[in-house]
């Protein structure tokens, strides 16, 4: 089994261990299906590594092992706001929100599955060795477009270039247009884009550190579909990306459903709160954040049960009584 490049963290090197039969079968199947460009790239996780480091993923996977959160769940994520994902911090994931990025279209949410690219400052000896290995294994020219060509519908192009503006625009209007048409989602680039006037004309969601006229320069590919850093976040391939006006969340797949379910409760609570405010009979503190009067509490619980349905309401009560 091949390990990651020496340029990536040695802590990510996989050692043989016992695995459940289903996991072994999945690894064997995905290894047979993984595209040639992934097999030839030493700076990417193998299917086995992808499964290992995203082992809590409850959903299907792409041929290369990347988690594939279902489209139906992604559509529900589209209805969330950044505030509704805050609970993720209390579950051991306090570093999944990236702020301080520029927002291409503030009124358009970004939702999709992360495809990650790591770019580092160009170093001639490493770049030369990379190019030779890539060519020997059947690859063509290795660049950021190698990853852009891998994108599928619903993917988000997530690029770690260390926040560098000096590295030039990672994409311009032509590649942004390709990403828009290919994915229907968008991009998160911790670095610069170019041709901002042209890119801003597309109905495309995007987040970036800044804009600059020059094209991409003086960087090399050091990782494809490996963990990357965006601001103060750690992003894994297959993470669910949720971007709104405030910033971008990168949600581990195994937490997505719980977040969506909790948001349903929040939406109903907000709806009931505003209905009570509309009555004009209560002070804000009597209703929000939660009512204290027993009659109002019962009224809210009855409203919640009606909106959720009996089965989901019982699930809500169980979750509410179960300590995390």
C-alpha positions, 0 to 999 in steps of 0.5 A: 500500500502506498503512503502519502508523499513525504510532504504530507503529515507522517501521522497520516501514514496507515499501518496494517490493522484488523478491519471488518469484512465489509470494509475490506470488501469496500476497499477492494471494490473501490480500488478496482474502480478508482480512476487512473489519475487517482492511482497515479498520484502519490499525493492523494489518499488511497481508497483504503486511507480514505475509508480509514480517515472517514470511517464514521461516514454512514453513506455510500462512497465515490469510487476513490472512497470519498464519502458521498452524502446523498443529494436529498440530504444536501438539499436539506442542508441548503435550508440551514444557516451558519448559526444552525450548525453551531452545535457541531462545536460541542461534539468535538468539532470546534474548528469547522467554520471559516470566516474572513473570506470574500463572498462572490454572491452574498445571496447565494448559498454554497452547498456540496461535497468537498474535493480538496486541493493543496498548493504550496510555494514552488520548490524546483527539486520537489516539482521536478520529481513530481512531474517525473513520477506523474509522467512515469505513471501515465499522467499528463501535465500536473496542475490545479486543472487536474483536480478541476477535471475530476469534479462531479455534479454537487462537488465543491472545489476547495483549495488551500494555497495558504491564503496567498494572494501573491500566488495569483488567481487560482481560477479566472472567469473561464475555469469558474464558468467550467466549475459552475456548469460542471458542479452546479455548486462552486468553490472555496479558495483560501487564496486569490481568484482573477477576472472578478468582474467576469466571475461575478456575472455567473450565478455561482457561489464562491468564497475567496481570500482576495482578487488579483489580475495575474494568473496562478504562478509559483505554486505546485500541487502537493495534495489531491483529496487529502486534508487541507486547511482553509483559514482555521478549519481542517477540511477532509474530502467529502465534507459537506460544505455550507456557505452563506453570508457569514462564512463557510462550514465544513461538516463531517458526513456523519454529523449532517443528518443530526444537524438537519434534524436539529434545524427542523426543530429550530425552524418550528421554534422560530415559527411559533415564536413569531406567531406569538410575537404577532399576537402582541400580548407578550414581552420578548422574554416571555417567549424567547429563547424559551417560554417559562410559563407552563401553559405556553410550554405545553402550547409550544410542545403541542405545536411542535408535535403537530408539525413534526408528526408523532413519530419524529416527535418521539425521536426528538424526545429521546434525543432530548433526554439522551446526554451527548 
